[in-house]
Amino acid sequence: MRCFVAFFAHESNSFSPILTDLSSFEEIGLYRPSMGDPKEHLAALKGAVDFYNEAQQRGHTAIVGTCALAQPSAPCNRKDYEYLKDTILDELKAAGPVDLIVMMMHGAMMAEGYDDCEGDILKHIRSIVGSDVPIGVLLDLHCNITEAMLENSTALIPCKEYPHTDFADRAHELYNLIEAAAKGQVKPVTSFFKIPTLGLFHTTRPPMRGFVDAMMAAEQEQDVLAVSLAHGFPWADFKDTGASMMVVTDNNKAKGDTLAEKFGREFFAFREQALTKTLSPQGLVEVLKTAKEGTIIAADMADNPGGGAGSDSTFILEALLECGMQDALIGLFWDPAGVTQAFSAGVGAQINMRIGGRFAPFSGNPLDLDVTVKELREDAFQPHVSDGTRCRLGRTAIVETQGIEIVLNEIRQQPFRPEAFLSAGTDPWSKRLVVVKSSFHFHAGFADKAAEVLFVDSPGTLNEDPTIRPYKHISRPIWPLDSVEL
């Protein structure tokens, strides 16, 4: 069988101060077919590597198109979005007849003039290959599902876990489903149930843990091919933002409709209970006074670059300095200029440095600090949370002030695992407090060894309070902005 594979993903934050263009995709690394055989560039395929491997294992011919991923930020500019989209479409046309298509996309990509990039791309793909070729799309759990996405795909399957540790498993399931559809062994039909809800819902603890387990159990029932909760991406401002349930059945839409509504209503009923309880920066300071012995991990959720934040907010750092906190580590601060300044000064230098507060009011006040340059690294990296592949952080600098180590880096990225700090030159487990600029992906790498994990909210770009976001286009009513009955 001939399978076309591509990867085009961006989580677009309507309120992010970070612009997105072609260079944003090039920063992480584009794979283009002109680079040569995909097997020589597996790391560049990123999430599409799972589909490529599935094809190889089954003896299928994999035609791999462009693979492009950018860090979350503002909606992409129109010219570069259209360039990358047209590139993939041209590659599909050049591939000739194919038996199936599997793609990885995010599900919350926007561009200038395009509120629904996934739906737009899928509509064009469907027009090229016709109605008979099955199209499967692997999505991020934080996807907003649209009518165009549903109409122009055979199956949409988001990952189930947050942190996203199950992309490989979902890719395997999706490939199985699309291959079976291509062979005429199943006739996938999707049932959809909209849930008017905004929020972040971690799957590592109740009630979400049990909910995910129940979805997977339902997939073992007759005619049920996939059961998925799309959590939605709350920082996308367009009419389809919000959560939804999808159930893919083998031509049994009545059963799918029943299951989708059942699971959707169950999730809506416990939605408030499933939200993460957070502290303010000042609340963190108070909790630390009586916290357990060992290393405390605190998540700076509102400044997560993995959701489009600048990764340079100072709200927590300022609170720690004001209270005289010692033996602490905070990062990653995205500050290429600060890194260059530290490299110019050299290890051991004592300099005055302006840290943070660069990108927007959501970044807080810039802090002018007397710091000592502790470590400099040319090419720090960490394993990615999803697949363990090498994830570059660029040059890093560790500077210390008043007993607090601050890790600055060149490539905007959240710390997934302790290696992000170890590679920069400091051991997080030697500290009393480690503040990670991440919402929850850090949990997979840090939680097991932490004495305690705390979640901190602040006025940053990804602030948890939706009432302060300047929404203009989302559909109302929607919880928690409105009182909603389902």
Helices and strands as residue ranges (DSSP letters): E 2-9, H 22-28, G 33-35, G 38-40, H 42-45, G 46-48, H 49-57, E 61-69, H 78-95, E 100-104, H 117-129, E 135-139, H 147-151, E 155-158, H 167-182, E 188-195, H 208-218, E 224-230, E 243-250, H 253-274, H 281-288, E 296-300, G 301-303, G 305-307, H 315-323, E 328-334, H 336-345, E 350-355, G 361-363, E 367-383, E 390-401, E 404-409, H 419-422, G 428-430, E 433-436, H 443-446, E 452-456, G 466-468
